[in-house]
């Protein structure tokens, strides 16, 4: 089972629309924090706090190049959350299949 703190940080990071927007912006590749912050309706300090949450969750990595800070998606950062979600999906799918089979048997009178 995946460590609870890892999941807590990942899902807390994903719970905020601004942080999801930042992650989406990074799908195209590395970006400067200033470029990521520009279209957002908040202060640079606010964006920096969101980035800190993403870093703490292991979803992004910061690299300092001269005076500029660049962000990139962390490879495999969402793997623990995806694994947990997959386990839950498998469990509930099996339960739904069992229910469907039982209802089918009941309907046919067996």
ABEGO torsion letter per residue (X at the ends): XBBAAAAAAAAAAAABAAAAAAAAAAAAEBBBAAAAAAABBBBAAAAAAAAAAAAAAGABBBBBBEABBBBBBBBGAAAAAAAAAAAAAAAAAAAAAAAAAAAAAAAAGX
